[in-house]
């Protein structure tokens, strides 16, 4: 993810999120073509783990100290821009996950 490119949907996001959902959608289509029971449930569990891991990867792009008044840090423009892209990517994921149900 360090060499992750920036893509533009309606806003800037990491291209890894676009690839992630493209692969998930393809996996769902293949699985549904032959099974809608245990295999699909197992795939669902795997996707939950993938999203958990992806969230951890995104967190690594955020500044370490965010929160209370005493935790104030100065952000360079580069760090601020990267934080905005992380937030945009999270919003993209939140908007896209429900679409997988259909």
N, C-alpha and C positions, 0 to 999 in steps of 0.2 A: 504494500500500500504506500510505501515511501515514494515510489515512482508513479503514483496514481495521478492521472491526468484530470484536469478540470473540464467538465462538460457543461453545456448550457441547456437546460430544459426551459422552464420559465424563469429559472434562477440558476446560479452556479452550484454544481454538485460534483462530488468525486465520481469519476467514471466507473469506479468499482461498484457503486450502487446500481448503476444501469446494467452492468454485466451480471451482477448478482440476481436481479429480478428477471432478467432474460433467461438465465440458466434455471431459476426456480420454475418459471412458467413452462419451460421446455420439459423439465423433469415431471411436473404435474401432468402435463398432457400425455407424456409417455406412460406414466403410472396409471392414469385413469383409463387408458386404452385397454389395459389388461386386468386391472384390479381396482376395486373401490373399498376394499376391506382392510386387512392387516397391513398390506404393503403401503397403502395410502396413509394409514395411521403412522407407520414407522417413518415414512417420508416427512410427515408433519413434525414428528419429534426431532428429526434431523434438522429441519428448517429452523425450529426453535433454537437449537444449539448454534446453528450458523448465525442467526440474528444476535444471539448473546455474544458470540465471539466478535462479530462485526462491530457491535457497540463498544466493546473493549478497545478495538483498533481505532475507532473514531475518537474515543476519549484521549488517546495518546497524542492527538493533534491539538488538544486544548491546553491553555496555560495551567500550570500546576495549582496555583492558588486563586480560587474564585470564592467569593462569599462575603464574609463580614467586613466591616469598615477597617479593621486592623490588618486584613489580608490584602489590602489594595496593592496592586502591582502596576507598573507602567507597561503598556503594551506597545510594541512597535507596530507599524502599519502592516508588516508582513504577518505577525502573529494575529492581529485583529482580523485581517482578511481571511486567514486560515480558520479562525474560530467561526466566522460568518459562514464559510463554506461547510464546516462541520454541522452547524445548525441547519443550513439549507438541506444538507444530505439527510439529516435526521427527519426533517419535515417531509422530504420526498419519500422516505421509507414509510413514515406514518400514513401518508396519502396513498401509497401504492399497495401496502399490505392488504387493506380491505378489498381491493380489486382482485386479489388472488382467490377470493371466495367464489367468484362467479365463473 
